[in-house]
Amino acid sequence: MNTKKRKELLAYFFTEKIDIKGSSALGPKDGKRDYLPKNQYVDVWTPVRLELPKPYFEDYMGNSKGFRLFSERFRDFIEEHKQPKDRFQWLENPVFCGDEERLYFILHFYDADDVLDESRIIWHPVIKSVLKPVFSAKKIQGHSIFTYVDPVFRHNSDTAYVTKEFKQASLKAKMTGTIFEAIAVTDDLEEG
C-alpha cells in the first residue's frame, strides 16, 4: 500500500465574480464578440466602448464582449508575476460609468504553447473539441498565466489559466472581481 502523500497539482481558470447586479461592463449591442484575432499579435487596436451600469470598478472586469479586462493595478500585478514562457499583450480599453472613465487593459494571448495532456482531456462528444482541459505539469513549467491551443480548431482558448502560485499571490494582494476554479494537472514532472 502506497502511503506516500501525493502533492496537489492544480491550475486554475479565473472568471468574473458576479455577485452584484450591474457589475459587468456592457459593450455595443452589435452581436459581435470576435473583436480580437485568434493567434495573432494586434498592431492597431481601436477600443470598444464599455459602459458599467453601476460604479463597481473591479480589478477584473466582466463584460459582455468576453474580453479578459484588467485594472491597471491587476495588470501591474500580472507583469510582476509574469514568467518567461508567458506570451500576451495588453490593449488599452477604457470603461465608462456615467461621467467617470477608468482605464482598463485587455489581456490578449497572441500565442500559446502546447500545455495540454491530450491523453487526459475530456472531449466534447459531438464536435470532438476540448470540453475540459487537463494540463501537463511539465508543459506549464515556466508559465504563470497562459492559455492553450484547441487541438481541433487550432486557435487559442478564450479562457486564461493561472498556476497555483499565481492564484495564491493574487488572493494575498486582494485582487477583486475574480473567482478561481481548479483544473487538473497531470503529475508528469518525473517522466522522461
Secondary structure in CASP SS format (residue, H / E / C, confidence):
PFRMAT SS
TARGET T0000
AUTHOR 0000-0000-0000
METHOD secondary structure of the structure
MODEL  1
M C 1.00
N C 1.00
T C 1.00
K C 1.00
K C 1.00
R C 1.00
K C 1.00
E C 1.00
L C 1.00
L E 1.00
A E 1.00
Y E 1.00
F E 1.00
F E 1.00
T E 1.00
E E 1.00
K C 1.00
I C 1.00
D C 1.00
I C 1.00
K C 1.00
G C 1.00
S C 1.00
S C 1.00
A E 1.00
L E 1.00
G C 1.00
P C 1.00
K C 1.00
D C 1.00
G C 1.00
K C 1.00
R C 1.00
D C 1.00
Y C 1.00
L C 1.00
P C 1.00
K C 1.00
N C 1.00
Q C 1.00
Y C 1.00
V C 1.00
D C 1.00
V C 1.00
W C 1.00
T C 1.00
P C 1.00
V C 1.00
R C 1.00
L E 1.00
E E 1.00
L C 1.00
P C 1.00
K C 1.00
P C 1.00
Y C 1.00
F C 1.00
E C 1.00
D C 1.00
Y E 1.00
M E 1.00
G C 1.00
N E 1.00
S C 1.00
K C 1.00
G C 1.00
F C 1.00
R C 1.00
L E 1.00
F E 1.00
S E 1.00
E H 1.00
R H 1.00
F H 1.00
R H 1.00
D H 1.00
F H 1.00
I H 1.00
E H 1.00
E H 1.00
H H 1.00
K C 1.00
Q C 1.00
P C 1.00
K C 1.00
D C 1.00
R C 1.00
F C 1.00
Q E 1.00
W E 1.00
L E 1.00
E E 1.00
N E 1.00
P E 1.00
V E 1.00
F E 1.00
C E 1.00
G C 1.00
D C 1.00
E E 1.00
E E 1.00
R E 1.00
L E 1.00
Y E 1.00
F E 1.00
I E 1.00
L E 1.00
H E 1.00
F C 1.00
Y C 1.00
D C 1.00
A C 1.00
D C 1.00
D C 1.00
V C 1.00
L E 1.00
D C 1.00
E C 1.00
S C 1.00
R C 1.00
I C 1.00
I E 1.00
W E 1.00
H C 1.00
P C 1.00
V C 1.00
I C 1.00
K C 1.00
S C 1.00
V E 1.00
L E 1.00
K E 1.00
P C 1.00
V C 1.00
F E 1.00
S E 1.00
A H 1.00
K H 1.00
K H 1.00
I H 1.00
Q C 1.00
G C 1.00
H C 1.00
S C 1.00
I E 1.00
F E 1.00
T C 1.00
Y C 1.00
V E 1.00
D C 1.00
P C 1.00
V C 1.00
F C 1.00
R C 1.00
H C 1.00
N E 1.00
S C 1.00
D C 1.00
T C 1.00
A C 1.00
Y E 1.00
V E 1.00
T E 1.00
K H 1.00
E H 1.00
F H 1.00
K H 1.00
Q H 1.00
A H 1.00
S H 1.00
L H 1.00
K H 1.00
A C 1.00
K C 1.00
M C 1.00
T C 1.00
G C 1.00
T E 1.00
I E 1.00
F E 1.00
E E 1.00
A E 1.00
I E 1.00
A E 1.00
V E 1.00
T E 1.00
D C 1.00
D C 1.00
L C 1.00
E C 1.00
E C 1.00
G C 1.00
END
